[in-house]
Amino acid sequence: MHTPISRRTVLRASGVALSLPLLDVVNPVFGFERAPQPKRMVLICNALGLYPPSLFPKTPGTDYTNTEYLELLKEHRSDFTLFSGLSHPDQNGKEPHDTEMTFLTAAINPGLGGFKNTVSVDQVAAMHLGHTTRFPSITLGSNTRESQSYNSNGVMLPADNRPSRVFAKLFLAGSPEEQRRQRKRLAEGRSILDAVGDRTKALNRRVSGGDRKQLDEYFAAIRTAEKELAASEAWLDRPKPEVNVEVPKDIAEPSELLGKVRALLNLIPLMLQTDSTRVVSLMIQSDHGVPNIPGVHGEHHPLSHHGQDPARIAQLKIIESGILSTFSEFLTQLGQRSAQGTRLLDHTAVLFGSNLGNANAHDPTNLPIILAGGGYDHGQYVAYDRRKNKPLCNLFVNMLNNLGIEAESFATSTGKLTW
């Protein structure tokens, strides 16, 4: 049995200001001060949607009857809320699946001429939290480096799709040579910024007021980048947390959809337990070919465009049931109680949804949205108007507030969603 110690004692004894992972030995018992649990956010998107008749109950409220899909989540019923009638407005894009780009940003008319994406909600959270943790955010993809995370300039952040690489980044100490190369890269990045900054300051003295405003914004971006570099370098001197887990193996075959998703989901509790990050996004992508799942013979993407063919729908439901069962396993992991009786799920808001409400018709309205954990009052099905949807961004505002971020709006929000 461990003798509990206060977080302050650990910090004092170390001789330096360290941000420690949330260890059980630091958690208090009687007579010790309780360190507050940080709030966290996990965003998961299944890019090919969920078959609506198998998901949504006929009646809203707390006494809804489980549907075929909700039966797979029944052990977590008191830990999640199901929403219908939420979507992003003006999502008619150039290509039917362009809404994949805007699930976390809500930028209008994706893919059309002149379109530029905007910042995603996970990156808003990451910018506010900064380098409180080693990684302000982690972005994951089930098969490729494509993601739904976009920075403040509307540029996509590449996803990590190899569990072994994610694990190494989080928990394995690099060799002295690797650390030297990393320091060199950071130093080179800072010297480039310094040079660009000096030249821009000289230019600033010769331009008009309008151009000066743009340059001021550019300076602000440079200062932000410099702070990011400094914070990244500071973490190089702090040891990575140790976890008693084997390095996960990468799955090269795209058809192993469920195995690839499960391997990534299994890493998220470790990220949160060690306080390596507090913001995670995962995109379950649409390009896995024919999933290696018994009873499935067609490719996932074409099956989502089933045309009401019962045989194709049956295969689609097998795939989606597998994904939801894997999500249920993930909630089980987050819901396990520590020796002190705490659960990661109570402090982690988990959103599971899709950019398509009806993949068969490429319809981006009435999105399937499940919100679990996070300390919310759960156990109900909330049904909003399916013809006049509420903005999904209203829920994003609530989630940002739940993370401790005093945001009044985000993207196309019209307020804060409450239920």
BADRENKOL-173066 format. One record per residue (C-alpha): residue number from 1; residue in three letters; x, y, z. Coordinates in Angstrom, 3 decimals. Layout:
BEGIN
SITE num residu        u        v        w
SITE NUM    ALA        X        Y        Z
...
***
This chain:
BEGIN
SITE num residu        u        v        w
SITE   1    MET    0.000    0.000    0.000
SITE   2    HIS    1.386    3.400   -1.021
SITE   3    THR    1.684    6.179    1.532
SITE   4    PRO   -0.071    9.142   -0.080
SITE   5    ILE    1.896   12.365   -0.518
SITE   6    SER    0.751   15.813   -1.462
SITE   7    ARG    1.368   17.197   -4.933
SITE   8    ARG    3.136   20.211   -3.369
SITE   9    THR    5.613   17.963   -1.566
SITE  10    VAL    6.538   16.298   -4.828
SITE  11    LEU    7.108   19.637   -6.476
SITE  12    ARG    9.206   20.968   -3.542
SITE  13    ALA   11.344   17.872   -3.260
SITE  14    SER   12.150   17.886   -6.942
SITE  15    GLY   13.844   21.284   -6.687
SITE  16    VAL   12.169   22.484   -9.855
SITE  17    ALA    8.634   23.255  -10.999
SITE  18    LEU    7.417   20.040  -12.589
SITE  19    SER    3.985   19.271  -13.978
SITE  20    LEU    3.475   15.740  -12.707
SITE  21    PRO    1.235   13.081  -14.232
SITE  22    LEU   -1.827   12.268  -12.182
SITE  23    LEU   -0.445    9.365  -10.151
SITE  24    ASP   -2.534    7.400   -7.675
SITE  25    VAL    0.112    8.041   -4.982
SITE  26    VAL   -0.492   11.776   -5.310
SITE  27    ASN   -4.239   11.420   -4.817
SITE  28    PRO   -5.313   12.281   -1.295
SITE  29    VAL   -6.858   10.390    1.552
SITE  30    PHE   -8.086   11.890    4.782
SITE  31    GLY   -5.788   14.638    5.950
SITE  32    PHE   -4.323   15.402    2.534
SITE  33    GLU   -5.273   18.117    0.062
SITE  34    ARG   -7.103   16.898   -3.047
SITE  35    ALA   -5.541   17.967   -6.334
SITE  36    PRO   -8.327   18.990   -8.727
SITE  37    GLN   -8.899   16.666  -11.646
SITE  38    PRO   -8.347   18.442  -14.988
SITE  39    LYS  -11.115   18.513  -17.559
SITE  40    ARG  -10.534   16.818  -20.899
SITE  41    MET  -12.104   16.540  -24.348
SITE  42    VAL  -12.181   13.609  -26.798
SITE  43    LEU  -13.796   14.016  -30.227
SITE  44    ILE  -14.490   10.951  -32.395
SITE  45    CYS  -16.011   11.086  -35.879
SITE  46    ASN  -17.204    8.068  -37.855
SITE  47    ALA  -16.985    9.637  -41.313
SITE  48    LEU  -19.564    7.343  -42.944
SITE  49    GLY  -22.302    7.991  -40.409
SITE  50    LEU  -24.620    5.557  -38.647
SITE  51    TYR  -27.758    3.969  -40.079
SITE  52    PRO  -30.448    6.198  -38.481
SITE  53    PRO  -33.272    3.619  -38.025
SITE  54    SER  -30.924    1.444  -35.959
SITE  55    LEU  -29.784    4.342  -33.769
SITE  56    PHE  -32.555    6.777  -32.892
SITE  57    PRO  -35.412    5.763  -30.551
SITE  58    LYS  -38.996    6.611  -31.451
SITE  59    THR  -39.525    8.788  -28.368
SITE  60    PRO  -37.167   11.192  -26.556
SITE  61    GLY  -36.593   11.512  -22.828
SITE  62    THR  -35.066    9.339  -20.143
SITE  63    ASP  -37.379    6.362  -20.607
SITE  64    TYR  -36.582    5.707  -24.260
SITE  65    THR  -36.516    2.128  -25.510
SITE  66    ASN  -33.105    0.956  -26.654
SITE  67    THR  -32.665    0.562  -30.382
SITE  68    GLU  -30.468   -2.021  -32.061
SITE  69    TYR  -27.384    0.209  -31.798
SITE  70    LEU  -28.142    1.619  -28.356
SITE  71    GLU  -28.412   -1.922  -27.037
SITE  72    LEU  -24.663   -2.159  -27.699
SITE  73    LEU  -24.141    0.791  -25.335
SITE  74    LYS  -26.704   -0.214  -22.694
SITE  75    GLU  -24.165   -0.647  -19.874
SITE  76    HIS  -23.243    3.034  -20.311
SITE  77    ARG  -26.780    4.370  -20.579
SITE  78    SER  -26.427    6.585  -17.514
SITE  79    ASP  -23.141    7.975  -18.841
SITE  80    PHE  -24.205    9.366  -22.214
SITE  81    THR  -26.786   11.534  -23.943
SITE  82    LEU  -27.956   10.915  -27.509
SITE  83    PHE  -28.889   13.916  -29.653
SITE  84    SER  -30.770   14.267  -32.919
SITE  85    GLY  -31.634   17.462  -34.768
SITE  86    LEU  -28.093   18.912  -34.619
SITE  87    SER  -25.983   19.908  -37.628
SITE  88    HIS  -23.786   22.586  -39.159
SITE  89    PRO  -25.611   25.032  -41.496
SITE  90    ASP  -24.701   25.566  -45.164
SITE  91    GLN  -22.757   22.356  -45.668
SITE  92    ASN  -23.456   21.920  -49.378
SITE  93    GLY  -19.954   21.433  -50.771
SITE  94    LYS  -18.214   20.625  -54.000
SITE  95    GLU  -18.003   16.892  -53.303
SITE  96    PRO  -20.475   14.783  -51.288
SITE  97    HIS  -17.936   13.931  -48.597
SITE  98    ASP  -16.388   17.382  -48.236
SITE  99    THR  -18.202   17.707  -44.919
SITE 100    GLU  -15.459   15.513  -43.474
SITE 101    MET  -13.316   18.667  -43.543
SITE 102    THR  -15.780   20.715  -41.526
SITE 103    PHE  -17.107   18.405  -38.809
SITE 104    LEU  -14.999   20.171  -36.177
SITE 105    THR  -14.873   23.616  -37.839
SITE 106    ALA  -18.388   24.254  -39.256
SITE 107    ALA  -16.898   26.301  -42.112
SITE 108    ILE  -19.628   26.823  -44.711
SITE 109    ASN  -19.767   25.420  -48.259
SITE 110    PRO  -16.735   23.123  -47.982
SITE 111    GLY  -14.787   22.619  -51.167
SITE 112    LEU  -16.531   25.294  -53.218
SITE 113    GLY  -14.581   28.035  -55.001
SITE 114    GLY  -12.888   30.363  -52.535
SITE 115    PHE  -13.435   27.984  -49.623
SITE 116    LYS  -10.942   28.215  -46.794
SITE 117    ASN  -11.347   26.139  -43.702
SITE 118    THR  -11.358   27.649  -40.223
SITE 119    VAL  -10.007   26.575  -36.871
SITE 120    SER  -11.412   23.357  -35.408
SITE 121    VAL  -12.912   23.197  -31.932
SITE 122    ASP  -10.193   20.862  -30.645
SITE 123    GLN   -7.524   23.373  -31.669
SITE 124    VAL   -9.396   26.213  -29.974
SITE 125    ALA   -9.231   24.130  -26.804
SITE 126    ALA   -5.553   23.303  -27.400
SITE 127    MET   -4.625   26.969  -27.895
SITE 128    HIS   -6.346   27.964  -24.640
SITE 129    LEU   -4.724   25.154  -22.634
SITE 130    GLY   -1.333   25.634  -24.292
SITE 131    HIS    1.603   23.587  -23.026
SITE 132    THR    0.011   22.771  -19.685
SITE 133    THR    0.642   19.243  -20.919
SITE 134    ARG    3.472   17.905  -23.079
SITE 135    PHE    1.136   17.861  -26.090
SITE 136    PRO   -1.582   20.543  -26.349
SITE 137    SER   -3.546   18.092  -28.499
SITE 138    ILE   -3.251   14.688  -30.163
SITE 139    THR   -4.802   14.068  -33.584
SITE 140    LEU   -5.441   10.481  -34.705
SITE 141    GLY   -6.637    8.839  -37.937
SITE 142    SER   -7.735    5.231  -38.433
SITE 143    ASN   -5.886    4.656  -41.710
SITE 144    THR   -4.249    7.738  -43.267
SITE 145    ARG   -2.770   11.043  -42.083
SITE 146    GLU   -5.960   12.888  -43.025
SITE 147    SER   -7.615   14.604  -40.082
SITE 148    GLN  -10.425   16.956  -39.103
SITE 149    SER   -8.152   19.188  -37.008
SITE 150    TYR   -7.344   22.610  -38.484
SITE 151    ASN   -5.183   25.355  -37.046
SITE 152    SER   -6.084   29.043  -36.809
SITE 153    ASN   -4.970   29.504  -40.431
SITE 154    GLY   -7.314   26.785  -41.661
SITE 155    VAL   -4.469   24.363  -42.362
SITE 156    MET   -5.076   20.665  -41.669
SITE 157    LEU   -2.930   19.098  -38.946
SITE 158    PRO   -1.790   15.630  -40.050
SITE 159    ALA   -3.121   12.736  -38.035
SITE 160    ASP   -1.059   10.027  -36.383
SITE 161    ASN   -2.286    6.694  -37.725
SITE 162    ARG    0.385    4.353  -36.327
SITE 163    PRO   -0.170    3.336  -32.678
SITE 164    SER    3.505    2.440  -32.199
SITE 165    ARG    4.587    5.922  -33.258
SITE 166    VAL    2.001    7.552  -30.996
SITE 167    PHE    3.134    5.401  -28.074
SITE 168    ALA    6.794    6.266  -28.681
SITE 169    LYS    6.018    9.966  -28.848
SITE 170    LEU    4.115    9.794  -25.579
SITE 171    PHE    6.100    7.386  -23.441
SITE 172    LEU    9.489    6.388  -24.870
SITE 173    ALA   12.564    8.503  -24.144
SITE 174    GLY   14.534    9.227  -27.287
SITE 175    SER   18.235    8.475  -27.581
SITE 176    PRO   20.707   11.312  -26.870
SITE 177    GLU   21.191   11.698  -30.627
SITE 178    GLU   17.435   11.966  -31.221
SITE 179    GLN   17.148   14.570  -28.488
SITE 180    ARG   20.063   16.513  -30.003
SITE 181    ARG   18.357   16.520  -33.406
SITE 182    GLN   15.118   17.677  -31.825
SITE 183    ARG   16.863   20.564  -30.060
SITE 184    LYS   18.553   21.494  -33.321
SITE 185    ARG   15.213   21.553  -35.146
SITE 186    LEU   13.728   23.789  -32.475
SITE 187    ALA   16.730   26.113  -32.569
SITE 188    GLU   16.592   26.322  -36.359
SITE 189    GLY   12.902   27.131  -36.203
SITE 190    ARG   13.535   29.948  -33.757
SITE 191    SER   16.405   31.429  -35.826
SITE 192    ILE   14.199   31.484  -38.922
SITE 193    LEU   11.481   33.299  -37.012
SITE 194    ASP   14.009   35.802  -35.682
SITE 195    ALA   15.283   36.563  -39.178
SITE 196    VAL   11.812   36.928  -40.646
SITE 197    GLY   10.780   39.130  -37.731
SITE 198    ASP   13.719   41.515  -38.223
SITE 199    ARG   13.021   41.911  -41.925
SITE 200    THR    9.326   42.456  -41.344
SITE 201    LYS    9.970   45.170  -38.764
SITE 202    ALA   12.055   47.070  -41.319
SITE 203    LEU    9.261   46.713  -43.864
SITE 204    ASN    6.688   47.913  -41.345
SITE 205    ARG    8.224   51.380  -41.353
SITE 206    ARG    7.524   51.823  -45.092
SITE 207    VAL    3.978   50.514  -45.562
SITE 208    SER    0.464   51.956  -45.352
SITE 209    GLY   -1.857   51.718  -42.369
SITE 210    GLY   -3.824   48.830  -43.896
SITE 211    ASP   -0.677   46.851  -44.626
SITE 212    ARG    0.637   47.640  -41.166
SITE 213    LYS   -2.441   46.008  -39.656
SITE 214    GLN   -1.729   42.826  -41.599
SITE 215    LEU    1.884   42.939  -40.497
SITE 216    ASP    0.807   43.364  -36.875
SITE 217    GLU   -1.239   40.181  -37.217
SITE 218    TYR    1.805   38.519  -38.744
SITE 219    PHE    3.951   39.640  -35.793
SITE 220    ALA    1.377   38.146  -33.428
SITE 221    ALA    1.603   34.833  -35.285
SITE 222    ILE    5.402   34.920  -35.019
SITE 223    ARG    5.250   35.615  -31.283
SITE 224    THR    2.824   32.718  -30.839
SITE 225    ALA    5.141   30.412  -32.768
SITE 226    GLU    8.096   31.526  -30.660
SITE 227    LYS    6.196   30.732  -27.468
SITE 228    GLU    5.276   27.328  -28.860
SITE 229    LEU    8.912   26.597  -29.652
SITE 230    ALA   10.044   27.670  -26.183
SITE 231    ALA    7.366   25.552  -24.511
SITE 232    SER    8.231   22.540  -26.668
SITE 233    GLU   11.908   22.867  -25.739
SITE 234    ALA   11.085   23.065  -22.028
SITE 235    TRP    9.358   19.681  -22.210
SITE 236    LEU   12.522   18.091  -23.646
SITE 237    ASP   14.110   18.355  -20.189
SITE 238    ARG   11.241   16.615  -18.433
SITE 239    PRO   11.139   12.814  -18.356
SITE 240    LYS    8.242   11.163  -20.131
SITE 241    PRO    5.812    9.216  -17.946
SITE 242    GLU    6.388    5.487  -17.591
SITE 243    VAL    3.508    3.093  -18.281
SITE 244    ASN    3.481   -0.645  -17.714
SITE 245    VAL    2.145   -1.413  -21.177
SITE 246    GLU    3.747   -3.077  -24.165
SITE 247    VAL    4.367   -1.018  -27.262
SITE 248    PRO    1.319   -1.574  -29.509
SITE 249    LYS    1.830   -3.199  -32.867
SITE 250    ASP    0.843   -1.367  -36.028
SITE 251    ILE   -1.741   -2.976  -38.298
SITE 252    ALA   -0.723   -2.443  -41.903
SITE 253    GLU   -3.789   -3.956  -43.563
SITE 254    PRO   -6.497   -1.273  -44.077
SITE 255    SER   -9.243   -3.904  -44.001
SITE 256    GLU   -8.625   -4.456  -40.276
SITE 257    LEU  -10.899   -1.517  -39.511
SITE 258    LEU  -11.959   -2.532  -36.011
SITE 259    GLY   -8.460   -3.576  -34.963
SITE 260    LYS   -6.983   -0.273  -36.133
SITE 261    VAL   -9.662    1.759  -34.346
SITE 262    ARG   -9.351   -0.289  -31.165
SITE 263    ALA   -5.555    0.113  -31.086
SITE 264    LEU   -5.882    3.909  -31.228
SITE 265    LEU   -8.719    4.060  -28.699
SITE 266    ASN   -6.678    1.945  -26.272
SITE 267    LEU   -4.004    4.660  -26.221
SITE 268    ILE   -6.338    7.482  -25.239
SITE 269    PRO   -6.868    6.424  -21.576
SITE 270    LEU   -3.060    6.252  -21.200
SITE 271    MET   -2.727    9.772  -22.622
SITE 272    LEU   -5.285   11.076  -20.144
SITE 273    GLN   -4.092    9.119  -17.095
SITE 274    THR   -0.557   10.460  -17.513
SITE 275    ASP   -1.830   13.972  -18.324
SITE 276    SER    0.179   13.911  -21.544
SITE 277    THR   -2.647   15.774  -23.278
SITE 278    ARG   -6.185   16.890  -22.496
SITE 279    VAL   -7.495   17.213  -26.062
SITE 280    VAL   -7.768   14.257  -28.466
SITE 281    SER   -9.487   13.864  -31.832
SITE 282    LEU   -9.929   10.666  -33.821
SITE 283    MET  -11.320   10.303  -37.332
SITE 284    ILE  -12.631    6.860  -38.292
SITE 285    GLN  -11.998    7.233  -41.984
SITE 286    SER  -13.980    6.064  -44.987
SITE 287    ASP  -11.177    4.370  -46.928
SITE 288    HIS  -10.783    0.907  -45.378
SITE 289    GLY  -12.004   -1.095  -48.387
SITE 290    VAL  -13.792   -4.340  -47.484
SITE 291    PRO  -13.562   -4.611  -43.685
SITE 292    ASN  -12.298   -7.950  -42.412
SITE 293    ILE  -15.454   -8.642  -40.415
SITE 294    PRO  -17.468  -11.877  -40.667
SITE 295    GLY  -20.592  -11.406  -42.780
SITE 296    VAL  -19.241   -8.376  -44.667
SITE 297    HIS  -18.396   -8.782  -48.357
SITE 298    GLY  -18.644   -5.245  -49.686
SITE 299    GLU  -16.578   -2.109  -49.192
SITE 300    HIS  -17.678    0.099  -46.317
SITE 301    HIS  -18.072    3.239  -48.414
SITE 302    PRO  -20.331    1.717  -51.116
SITE 303    LEU  -22.346   -0.089  -48.445
SITE 304    SER  -23.100    3.253  -46.790
SITE 305    HIS  -24.826    4.165  -50.083
SITE 306    HIS  -27.100    1.160  -49.774
SITE 307    GLY  -30.043    2.441  -51.818
SITE 308    GLN  -32.369    0.763  -49.284
SITE 309    ASP  -31.160   -2.672  -50.405
SITE 310    PRO  -31.798   -4.952  -47.368
SITE 311    ALA  -28.726   -7.117  -48.046
SITE 312    ARG  -26.426   -4.091  -48.209
SITE 313    ILE  -28.019   -2.552  -45.109
SITE 314    ALA  -27.459   -5.814  -43.223
SITE 315    GLN  -23.732   -5.697  -44.016
SITE 316    LEU  -23.538   -2.000  -43.151
SITE 317    LYS  -25.114   -2.668  -39.757
SITE 318    ILE  -22.530   -5.366  -39.035
SITE 319    ILE  -19.755   -2.829  -39.627
SITE 320    GLU  -21.399   -0.060  -37.614
SITE 321    SER  -22.237   -2.454  -34.775
SITE 322    GLY  -18.560   -3.373  -34.628
SITE 323    ILE  -17.542    0.283  -34.439
SITE 324    LEU  -20.085    1.013  -31.686
SITE 325    SER  -19.012   -2.073  -29.738
SITE 326    THR  -15.425   -0.826  -29.907
SITE 327    PHE  -16.615    2.579  -28.689
SITE 328    SER  -18.420    0.820  -25.816
SITE 329    GLU  -15.131   -0.885  -24.852
SITE 330    PHE  -13.489    2.539  -24.818
SITE 331    LEU  -16.153    3.941  -22.482
SITE 332    THR  -15.642    0.919  -20.233
SITE 333    GLN  -11.932    1.758  -19.955
SITE 334    LEU  -12.656    5.390  -19.114
SITE 335    GLY  -15.297    4.303  -16.617
SITE 336    GLN  -13.032    2.072  -14.538
SITE 337    ARG  -12.532    3.416  -11.042
SITE 338    SER   -9.104    4.025   -9.584
SITE 339    ALA   -8.163    2.976   -6.060
SITE 340    GLN   -9.442    6.373   -4.924
SITE 341    GLY  -12.816    5.815   -6.595
SITE 342    THR  -12.351    8.341   -9.423
SITE 343    ARG  -13.163    7.749  -13.084
SITE 344    LEU  -11.523    9.362  -16.099
SITE 345    LEU  -14.965    9.459  -17.723
SITE 346    ASP  -16.320   11.848  -15.097
SITE 347    HIS  -13.750   14.461  -16.120
SITE 348    THR  -13.591   13.688  -19.853
SITE 349    ALA  -16.265   14.885  -22.274
SITE 350    VAL  -16.382   12.363  -25.133
SITE 351    LEU  -18.241   13.236  -28.321
SITE 352    PHE  -18.932   10.454  -30.825
SITE 353    GLY  -20.673   11.470  -34.033
SITE 354    SER  -20.472   11.939  -37.769
SITE 355    ASN  -20.445   14.609  -40.444
SITE 356    LEU  -23.281   12.737  -42.216
SITE 357    GLY  -26.748   12.211  -40.847
SITE 358    ASN  -27.782    9.976  -43.748
SITE 359    ALA  -24.783    8.682  -45.668
SITE 360    ASN  -27.017    7.019  -48.250
SITE 361    ALA  -28.109   10.483  -49.423
SITE 362    HIS  -24.948   12.390  -48.364
SITE 363    ASP  -27.236   14.352  -46.045
SITE 364    PRO  -25.281   16.499  -43.523
SITE 365    THR  -28.317   17.226  -41.310
SITE 366    ASN  -29.707   15.399  -38.267
SITE 367    LEU  -26.256   14.212  -37.315
SITE 368    PRO  -25.875   11.246  -34.948
SITE 369    ILE  -24.292   12.783  -31.849
SITE 370    ILE  -23.469   10.976  -28.609
SITE 371    LEU  -21.976   12.930  -25.708
SITE 372    ALA  -20.568   10.824  -22.872
SITE 373    GLY  -18.940   11.631  -19.540
SITE 374    GLY  -17.609   15.068  -18.699
SITE 375    GLY  -19.702   15.453  -15.546
SITE 376    TYR  -22.907   16.105  -17.493
SITE 377    ASP  -26.349   14.890  -16.416
SITE 378    HIS  -26.820   11.956  -18.804
SITE 379    GLY  -29.215    9.101  -19.443
SITE 380    GLN  -31.555   10.596  -22.022
SITE 381    TYR  -32.326   11.016  -25.702
SITE 382    VAL  -32.685   14.687  -26.682
SITE 383    ALA  -34.509   15.189  -29.990
SITE 384    TYR  -34.460   18.629  -31.606
SITE 385    ASP  -36.410   19.669  -34.699
SITE 386    ARG  -35.273   17.485  -37.593
SITE 387    ARG  -36.382   20.051  -40.152
SITE 388    LYS  -34.916   23.072  -38.417
SITE 389    ASN  -31.792   21.778  -36.723
SITE 390    LYS  -29.960   23.465  -33.898
SITE 391    PRO  -26.300   24.304  -34.593
SITE 392    LEU  -23.939   21.567  -33.476
SITE 393    CYS  -21.570   24.407  -32.571
SITE 394    ASN  -23.898   25.295  -29.691
SITE 395    LEU  -22.859   21.971  -28.180
SITE 396    PHE  -19.218   22.755  -28.976
SITE 397    VAL  -19.549   25.985  -26.975
SITE 398    ASN  -20.871   23.986  -24.015
SITE 399    MET  -17.954   21.546  -24.307
SITE 400    LEU  -15.419   24.385  -24.399
SITE 401    ASN  -17.021   25.881  -21.290
SITE 402    ASN  -16.918   22.468  -19.624
SITE 403    LEU  -13.173   22.457  -20.286
SITE 404    GLY  -12.871   25.733  -18.377
SITE 405    ILE  -12.685   27.942  -21.474
SITE 406    GLU  -14.854   31.047  -21.260
SITE 407    ALA  -16.094   30.960  -24.851
SITE 408    GLU  -19.443   32.563  -25.687
SITE 409    SER  -19.452   31.443  -29.314
SITE 410    PHE  -17.746   29.192  -31.819
SITE 411    ALA  -18.114   29.253  -35.618
SITE 412    THR  -21.844   29.069  -36.488
SITE 413    SER  -23.138   28.877  -32.926
SITE 414    THR  -26.143   30.894  -31.847
SITE 415    GLY  -25.606   30.334  -28.142
SITE 416    LYS  -24.771   27.583  -25.695
SITE 417    LEU  -26.675   24.320  -25.940
SITE 418    THR  -28.324   23.277  -22.680
SITE 419    TRP  -30.671   20.372  -22.136
***
